[in-house]
């Protein structure tokens, strides 16, 4: 994407992890990097 993430884009990942929607997740890393690792 060739840009830094906006604070609201990063915050959405934290909000997800703090919500009940992520209650079944264990021992994983949530990469919020705009696809940088796909390169």
C-alpha positions in Angstrom: 0.0 0.0 0.0 3.1 2.2 0.4 1.7 4.2 3.3 1.6 4.1 7.0 -1.6 2.8 8.6 -4.1 5.3 10.0 -4.8 5.1 13.7 -8.4 4.0 13.1 -7.2 1.2 10.9 -4.9 -0.1 13.6 -7.5 0.4 16.3 -10.1 -1.7 14.5 -7.8 -4.8 15.1 -7.6 -4.0 18.8 -11.3 -3.5 19.1 -11.8 -6.9 17.4 -9.5 -8.6 19.9 -11.2 -7.0 22.8 -14.7 -8.0 21.5 -16.6 -11.2 21.9 -16.1 -11.9 18.2 -12.5 -13.0 19.0 -13.5 -15.3 21.9 -12.6 -18.5 20.0 -9.1 -17.2 19.1 -6.1 -18.5 21.0 -2.4 -18.3 20.5 -2.3 -16.3 17.3 -0.7 -13.1 16.1 -3.0 -10.6 14.3 -0.7 -8.9 11.7 -2.0 -5.4 10.9 0.5 -4.2 8.3 -1.5 -3.3 5.2 -0.3 -6.4 3.4 3.4 -5.7 3.9 4.1 -9.4 4.7 2.6 -10.5 1.4 5.4 -8.9 -0.6 
